[in-house]
């Protein structure tokens, strides 16, 4: 049902497209040169956790550097083994982002605490009460993890591309793995360039259990205990760009992930989705 | 558990290399028992940048078990034909837009043998595709 809903959201954008993007210059980068862009605007990334602060998006960077084979792209550090017109294959390192939801030091706690922490009042409800929630302030610290993985992109005519990724925890933090499969399609409607994507995120039971499970380590009532299960979540993304000149462009993006039962049944989880939205202008340095 | 994760990672790497192998192809193939040999030299054409036209003069050598009428074709265009020949060693010109295949066919257009012609760039490419979506940090 979730998947059907997301497909229905996706299809109208294809119907209004004037033309598919055959070769989107924005997806290409000069080898050996840093590409640094900064967007300023208004946006938010919701936090699904109880007492988790939503992350305000005021300044969003986009940073990438590509060599012939090595590359750095928005946090990914990778090596490309194959890059031909139809397929690319890379191995890479990436910091796992799951821990960010538990952060007490992200910008929302410093700049926009009152505005963004809608769920910050009080702790959790008791077992048996409505909601049966547990605040992240009352559980043990979760650590950041480093993942190593394989990524393959398959390119199709008319600007479509299929992404396959598989990551394993190499830092020994959660001792599991996760993967992603998504299909993205770029197209133009007038002067506006769109990129839409639909896919699924897979998280192993070990990953879900480490971050969202409740056990003796958390020193709470046994009745709160929860064992995380593997999860498969549908994800929808839509990016819009309108280039004003060589340096400036209008930018907007929306991302939406529906959390699977394995995650959302945790007492730590209040919302069964993660939504991200941003509208602003960006400058290419 | 660590072993299981490590095994899954190694399996991913192996699958990746299988993909690499699957993407490669053999330079020359013979499909008929009537053909003893078929070779094109050189089979690589160098341009400054991918997308430019490439003019190539190559030598084609072939040998069959008996005299035959055969043609050399590329993308449905006839490059050269021979009548009642059993062994040939000749030069032929071709203009290529991109890497392609050259077919040796008989007078009923049945494929006898095939060889790849590669178009490569002399200069390294100076642009490449980004592998992660822009603005994907959050």
Interface residues (C-beta under 8 A of the other chain):
Chain A: X26 X27 X28 X29 X30 X31 X37 X39 X45 X55 X57 X60 X61 X62 X63 X64 X66 X68 X71 X73 X74 X75 X76 X78 X80 X81 X82 X83 X84 X87 X88 X89 X90 X91 X148 X149 X150 X151 X152 X153 X166 X168 X169 X170 X172 X175 X176 X177 X184 X195 X197 X206 X237 X239 X251 X253 X276 X278 X282
Chain B: X1 X2 X5 X6 X8 X9 X12 X13 X15 X16 X19 X20 X23 X124 X125 X126 X127 X128 X129 X130 X131 X132 X133 X134 X135 X136 X137 X138
